[in-house]
Amino acid sequence: DPKAAQPLLEAVWRSFLPYKVLAFTGTPGSLEGIVPWTKDRPLLEGKPTAYVCRNFTCRLPTTERSKMMELLGAP
């Protein structure tokens, strides 16, 4: 649901985060051909979920905006 993802997306868009890549998918499997690491990244409890990855390793996923921003190193 794009409306449910709005708080996460707005937090990323409003922050200056150079060298960050945001891959957003609304349908499981829709980005696998282009962004293979989106495979096997399910929603948590049916909520929009952020997976923050660095140096080919992903941290534990979160559905909380504040935790996502902390993982991104945003002020």
C-alpha positions as CSV (number, residue, x, y, z in Angstrom):
1,D,0.0,0.0,0.0
2,P,1.7,3.2,-1.2
3,K,0.0,5.3,1.5
4,A,1.3,3.1,4.3
5,A,4.8,3.5,2.9
6,Q,4.6,7.3,2.8
7,P,6.2,8.0,6.3
8,L,9.2,5.9,5.4
9,L,9.6,7.4,1.9
10,E,9.1,11.0,3.1
11,A,11.8,10.5,5.8
12,V,14.3,9.4,3.2
13,W,13.3,12.1,0.7
14,R,13.6,14.9,3.2
15,S,17.1,13.9,4.4
16,F,20.4,14.6,2.6
17,L,21.7,11.1,2.1
18,P,24.4,11.2,-0.5
19,Y,25.4,7.9,-2.1
20,K,22.2,6.2,-0.9
21,V,20.1,4.0,-3.2
22,L,16.4,3.6,-2.6
23,A,14.7,0.6,-4.2
24,F,10.9,0.6,-3.7
25,T,8.7,-2.2,-4.7
26,G,5.0,-2.6,-4.2
27,T,4.8,-6.1,-5.7
28,P,7.0,-9.0,-4.4
29,G,9.3,-10.1,-7.2
30,S,8.8,-7.0,-9.3
31,L,12.4,-5.8,-9.1
32,E,14.3,-9.1,-8.9
33,G,15.6,-8.9,-12.5
34,I,17.0,-5.4,-12.0
35,V,17.9,-5.4,-8.3
36,P,18.5,-9.0,-7.4
37,W,19.0,-8.3,-3.7
38,T,15.3,-7.4,-3.4
39,K,14.5,-11.1,-3.6
40,D,13.5,-12.7,-0.3
41,R,12.9,-9.3,1.4
42,P,9.4,-9.7,2.8
43,L,7.2,-7.3,4.6
44,L,7.2,-7.5,8.4
45,E,3.7,-8.1,9.8
46,G,2.3,-6.9,6.4
47,K,3.8,-3.4,7.0
48,P,6.1,-1.4,4.7
49,T,9.6,-2.6,5.6
50,A,13.0,-0.9,5.3
51,Y,16.1,-3.0,4.6
52,V,19.2,-1.0,5.2
53,C,22.3,-2.6,3.6
54,R,25.9,-1.6,3.6
55,N,28.9,-3.3,2.0
56,F,26.8,-6.2,0.8
57,T,25.3,-6.9,4.3
58,C,21.8,-6.0,5.4
59,R,20.9,-5.0,8.9
60,L,17.7,-6.4,10.5
61,P,14.7,-5.0,8.7
62,T,12.5,-2.4,10.4
63,T,9.0,-0.9,9.9
64,E,9.8,2.1,12.1
65,R,10.8,5.4,10.5
66,S,13.1,6.4,13.4
67,K,14.9,3.1,13.3
68,M,15.3,3.2,9.6
69,M,16.8,6.7,9.8
70,E,19.2,5.6,12.6
71,L,20.4,2.7,10.4
72,L,20.9,5.1,7.5
73,G,23.1,7.4,9.7
74,A,20.8,10.3,9.1
75,P,20.7,13.2,11.6
